[in-house]
């Protein structure tokens, strides 16, 4: 896409906003449609668009495959941590009411923690899947 200057300029402007919108969807998932999975998919879309317009190699300069694997593992760890923290504190797995005496605050803390973990995992895995498949396609094309 080297010759498509309009696509490159517009996507350069849009990509940060797409990524921020993914986080907006996460944080407003309690009061509107959205949440961790949808937010993670939107954030992944920003990086996938970058890879499609600028190349997978340039996107790997921003975020490597190794970093994506680490982010995915951190997200899964955050999700599991909230579940096991509930068990350690004497509740059931993912029982949020154990976190605070205020039920609404406890639900907010628990749900947001789990959703952040889901968002990080979905973002990393979707981006990783695309980048690995794109690498395989480009290596198969050059053979």
C-alpha positions as a printed Julia matrix, in Angstrom:
143×3 Matrix{Float64}:
   0.0     0.0    0.0
   2.97    2.32  -0.47
   1.32    4.18  -3.29
  -2.0     4.83  -1.52
  -1.1     8.04   0.28
  -4.71    8.87   1.15
  -5.21    5.54   2.92
  -1.96    5.97   4.79
  -2.79    9.48   6.0
  -6.39    8.72   6.97
  -5.45    5.52   8.77
  -2.61    7.29  10.6
  -5.2     9.71  11.94
  -7.87    7.07  12.64
  -5.8     4.33  14.32
  -5.24    6.14  17.66
  -8.95    6.98  17.83
  -9.93    3.38  17.07
  -7.65    2.2   19.87
  -9.07    4.76  22.31
 -12.61    3.79  21.3
 -11.8     0.19  22.26
 -10.96    1.35  25.78
 -14.09    3.54  25.83
 -16.2     0.48  24.99
 -14.58   -1.38  27.89
 -15.17    1.32  30.49
 -18.73    2.06  29.38
 -19.71   -1.59  29.06
 -21.61   -1.46  32.34
 -24.02    1.25  31.16
 -24.09    0.6   27.41
 -23.41   -2.27  25.04
 -19.79   -3.31  25.22
 -17.24   -4.75  27.56
 -13.91   -6.48  27.49
 -14.43   -8.74  24.5
 -15.81   -6.02  22.25
 -13.21   -3.5   23.41
 -10.41   -5.99  22.81
 -11.69   -6.71  19.32
 -11.82   -2.99  18.52
  -8.27   -2.43  19.84
  -7.07   -5.37  17.75
  -8.73   -3.79  14.72
  -6.5    -0.74  15.11
  -3.35   -2.84  14.91
  -4.74   -5.02  12.12
  -5.53   -1.9   10.09
  -1.97   -0.68  10.72
  -0.56   -4.0    9.52
  -2.75   -3.96   6.4
  -1.86   -0.4    5.44
   1.78   -0.13   6.54
   2.9    -3.82   6.56
   3.21   -6.46   9.22
   6.91   -5.71   9.66
   6.23   -2.07  10.6
   3.51   -3.18  13.0
   5.94   -5.64  14.59
   8.24   -2.69  15.25
   5.46   -1.2   17.36
   4.39   -4.43  19.06
   6.24   -7.68  18.56
   4.72  -11.14  18.56
   6.47  -11.83  21.84
   4.9    -8.75  23.45
   1.49   -9.85  22.19
   1.97  -13.27  23.8
   2.98  -11.61  27.07
  -0.02   -9.25  26.97
  -2.33  -12.19  26.33
  -0.87  -14.09  29.28
  -1.11  -11.02  31.53
  -4.78  -10.63  30.58
  -5.53  -14.27  31.4
  -3.59  -13.9   34.66
  -5.63  -10.82  35.64
  -8.86  -12.66  34.92
  -7.83  -15.71  36.96
  -6.43  -13.53  39.75
  -9.82  -11.97  40.43
 -11.36  -15.42  40.64
  -8.74  -16.86  42.93
  -8.62  -13.7   45.06
 -12.29  -14.28  45.81
 -11.48  -17.85  46.88
  -8.59  -16.69  49.08
 -10.83  -14.12  50.76
 -13.35  -16.82  51.66
 -15.85  -16.49  48.83
 -16.63  -18.42  45.69
 -14.72  -18.19  42.42
 -15.47  -14.75  40.86
 -17.71  -13.73  43.75
 -17.27   -9.98  43.73
 -19.19   -9.09  46.9
 -16.22  -10.24  48.97
 -14.09   -7.27  47.8
 -15.94   -4.55  49.71
 -18.77   -3.95  52.17
 -20.38   -1.71  49.57
 -22.07   -4.1   47.12
 -21.97   -1.7   44.17
 -18.3    -0.89  44.68
 -17.43   -4.57  45.04
 -19.31   -5.42  41.83
 -17.6    -2.56  40.0
 -14.11   -3.62  41.15
 -14.68   -7.26  40.28
 -16.35   -6.73  36.93
 -13.86   -4.1   35.73
 -10.92   -6.24  36.78
 -12.24   -9.25  34.91
 -13.16   -7.15  31.87
  -9.68   -5.59  31.68
  -8.22   -9.09  31.72
 -10.59  -10.18  28.97
  -9.83   -7.08  26.89
  -6.07   -7.57  27.06
  -6.38  -11.25  26.17
  -8.78  -10.72  23.26
  -6.71   -7.83  21.89
  -3.48   -9.82  22.03
  -4.88  -13.06  20.64
  -6.78  -11.48  17.73
  -3.81   -9.34  16.76
  -1.46  -12.3   17.11
  -3.66  -14.53  14.95
  -3.78  -11.93  12.2
  -0.06  -11.21  12.26
   0.94  -14.87  12.22
  -1.44  -15.63   9.34
  -0.24  -12.56   7.44
   3.39  -13.63   7.91
   2.6   -17.12   6.65
   0.78  -15.7    3.64
   3.64  -13.36   2.74
   6.23  -16.14   3.1
   4.11  -18.49   0.96
   3.74  -15.78  -1.7
   7.5   -15.15  -1.93
   8.31  -18.84  -2.46
